[in-house]
Amino acid sequence: RYAGLRGKYDFMAEIEGTFEQAAAASMVATSSGAISDFTILEDIDLNEVAKTAQKMASNYKEPGK
């Protein structure tokens, strides 16, 4: 899916795949000269991030303590 945008970016392409696939697409598109600024915005599950942070916080020790 392609969409025109207002603001910093002119357009976007929404694709599904791994981060590695998106990075490869970036390398190909920018090396061809077709695109000069390729930004990857990865969708994440904030609930999973919060769960992981909660687990990490229980074992976290401040430096020097």
Protein Blocks (a to p, Z undefined) as FASTA:
>chain_A
ZZddehjblbdcddeddfklmmmmmmmmmmnomacbdcddddddfklmmmmmmmmmmmpc
cehZZ
